[in-house]
Amino acid sequence: MPFQFDDFNACLNQTFLLDAGKHGEVALQLISVDRHPESVSTDGRDVFSVLFRGPADPVFGQQIYPLSNETMGEMDLFIVPVGPDEQGMCYEAVFS
């Protein structure tokens, strides 16, 4: 079953653990869940993006990573570093 906006919105501000291989597990906080109402998927699914914040170092490149969350369980997400903010490095995943 594909992820939906409401799945992630229910987890806003929760921790997701990213399996970073040699770096071990790294905690990412889900800081934003945004709908993209101007975009429509071909099969009626939600089009949205999520933004995570992790530590400033190390920075993880864009790729698919295994993540886990207490509410949503385990998943593989393609995340992209979008730059630092005042508290760490931010990563985005887009669902369409």
N, C-alpha and C positions, 0 to 999 in steps of 0.2 A: 504494500500500500504506500503510495507516495506521501511525503511529508506535506502537511498543511500549515497555513499561517497560524491557526489556533494551537497546533501542537507546540510550536516554539513560543508563541505569545504566553502560553501558560507557564513557561519556564524562564521568563524574563528575570534577569539578575541571578539566575542559578549558575552553578559551576558545571562546566563540561570538562572532562579529563581527556586530553589529547595524548595519544600514544606516540611519543616522539622518538621511538627507537632508542638510540644510544643516550639520549637525553632523559629517558624515563618518561613518566607521566607528567604533563604540564597542565596546570589549571588555567582554563579560559573562562571568563565570565561573559554570559550572554547579556549584552548591554542595549541592544536595539533589535526590533522586529518591525519591518516596514513593508506595507502592501504597495504594489505597483499597479494601481487601478487602470492606468493607461495601457498596460500590457495585458493581453489575454492569451492564455495557452490554447492550443488547438482542441484540447479535450475538456476545457472548463475548469482545470485545476487553478488553485491560487497561484498568482505570480507575486513573489515576495523575496525579500533579502533579510539576512540576519547578520548582525555585527557582534563579534566577540572581541574581548580585550584580554591579552595575555601579558607576560612579563616583557620588558623592553629588550631583553637578551636571553636566549638566542632568538633570532628572527627566523621563522620557518618559511620556506619558499612555497609558491603555489603548487599544490598537489592534493591528492586524496589522502586524508588522514583518518585513522580510526578514532572515534570519539565515543565517550560514554557519559551518560547523565542519569541521575537517580530516577527521574520521572520518565524519560524517553528511552532509556536503555542504551544499547550499543548501536552505532551507525557508522558509516563511512561517508565523509563529506569532502567535497572539493572546496578548499578554502584558499583565499588569496590575501596576502598581506596588503593592506591599503594605507599603511603609514602609522606613525606613532601619534598618540595624543599625550596629554600631560601625565597620564598614569601608566602607559605601557604601549605595546604594539597592538594595532587593531587588525582583525581579519574578517573578511566578508565571504559569505556563501549566498549564492543566488539560486532561487528555485523558479522554474518556468515550465 
